[in-house]
Amino acid sequence: MTAQTGSAVLARRRPLRAPEATRSNALPAGAWWLWALGLATAASRTTNPLLLGLLIAVAGYVVAARRTDAPWARSYGAFIRIGLFVVGVRLVFSVFLGSPIPGTHTVFTLPEVPLPDWAKGVRIGGRVTTEQLLFALYDGAKLATLLICVGAANSLANPARLLKSLPGALYEAGVAVVVAMTFAPNMVADVMRLRTARRLRGRATGGIKAVLQIGLPVLEGALERSVAVAASMDARGYGRTAQVPPAVRRTTNVLTLGGLLGVCAGTYGLLAAQGAVYGLPVLIAGLVAAIAGLRLGGARSVRTRYRPDRWGARAWLVAGSGVAVAGAMIWAGVVDESALHPGVVPLVAPVLPLWPAAAVLIGLLPAVVAPVPPVGAVGAVGAAAGAANSKEIQ
């Protein structure tokens, strides 16, 4: 092969690689959230621990491959710990408060507290069976997977860029949104900063005593930083609106509020096993009403948007991969529900269904098509980029 032929081959291969992430080609935050919410929807449709573990592995791999060193990107580990804590709490409640799941394999028996007649159906203590522990473990693992998927979105999506994409009709709520969305990343950054400071002073960084000493400064510092960002946005005129006729304002409020309620009801229907029939129509109707209200309310905005985020082919592929995983899992629940919900009475070993597992692997697509974070980027650079993006919201 000649040098000219080799260069031609490399030129043909280069477009297939994901480019290095820059300010111009970085994925919109909404694409990452749609991908993560798709994985979370898939997790809500199953209690199979093998599928839940596969969803966690997919989310973790994408986060490891595409997150930056910015402060908000460090929150994924915290969400994993929260998920493990949720599983532990679910098991503790099952042990001490009992479970409606019958079982024949007794693990141990706790002293049962006698309760009055009006508390029938409720017990404290008593017999603990393997069946009820497995049921609690599956249920807690499902909730933990939901939290971990949300943590993946928090680690990959720049909160300032997400707020920058907020529709014009919701600008008035932007100050509250920025406080809510920057609180968790700031809290994680403060925890790491305070633990490093304690380690340098020779103090313990683990244990209950250290947590109690760090907890209050962390909460106070994270809230102060979030409020400072909101105050700077308010000082620069964020959220101010133009005068519009009362009829247009009322129509906008009705369409926006009704559409958002429809989106919430439809999303709950998709997440709940009993509401899959009405969930999708209500969600579509809510989206149509909400989009109409947001477009109509956008006329009240008196500001321009600097460097608006553009949805390219890579952003649609990332968002579409999450939607595809959610749709495949919903369809799998209709075709073969028993594969997604392994039985505990009688005890049955969970089996990994092949085509739902293959559908979950579609969620790995962002690790291939999303722009690659710059090599050697440090946390200070990511923080500076986040501060610059927050200024660009204007």
Disulfide bonds with the S-S distance in Angstrom:
none
